[in-house]
């Protein structure tokens, strides 16, 4: 049990939920840092798992395998969120207007292409 600021006891599950909501609010969280932390924890668990396998400690082996699975799921979740953030940013960039002034050569090229398209349309009808 944890206590909030006003000394009200909070169950662990509720505390984790509130902590996660605060942690993930907005884009304040650094996904790269979180992914790095998860990878470090997975590496530590893998080393401890290897030591437990050498000792042939069944209980510890199961514990670290479960921990590795949960950390792997969390890492996949972070990678998915990271890719969705990148996708959202790319959509924002693609939606920006293109306001560069065209050069005379580009304008002439566009005129030629329009004429070619018109002739193609006339021949296909």
Secondary structure, 3 states (H helix, E strand, C coil): CEECCCCCEECHHHHHHHHHHHHHCCCCCCHHHHHHHHHHHHHHHHHHHHHHHHHCCHHHHHHHHHHHHHHHHHHHHHHHHHHHHHHHHHHHHHCCCCCCCCCHHHHHHHHHHHHHHHHHHHHHC
